[in-house]
């Protein structure tokens, strides 16, 4: 699946939709192309994946670790997207996954994307149930 998009006519919402399509399709090349080299991803929770991941390489490692820990079962399905027309897109996401040891997660998260020049500048992820998410990633 080719999820690359032309920045000449792309909207902020289209960039974010391309992100979710690339995640769903496991398209690492498309994912890498969507982030600025100096992009940041902040996972707001006290768990093994928490903190700020600086740079596209660190973000790709974060996403790869999430996929590896869930043996490829991680699903991020956007439920509602809202853009302000100034580069910010907030997305209510249903995130579900299982771990090989039987742990499961299925809940809502809010993710705020900042789009700049047709690429992702930052991602700020808020988990819906911090204790459950921490237990899942432990």
Secondary structure, 3 states (H helix, E strand, C coil): CCCCCCCCCCCHHHHHHHHHHHHHHCCHHHHHHHEEEEEEEEEECCCCCCEEEECHHHHHHHHHHHHHHCCCCCEEEEEEEEECCCCEEEEEEEEEEECCCCCEEEEEEEEEEEEECCEEEEEEEEECCHHHHHHHHC
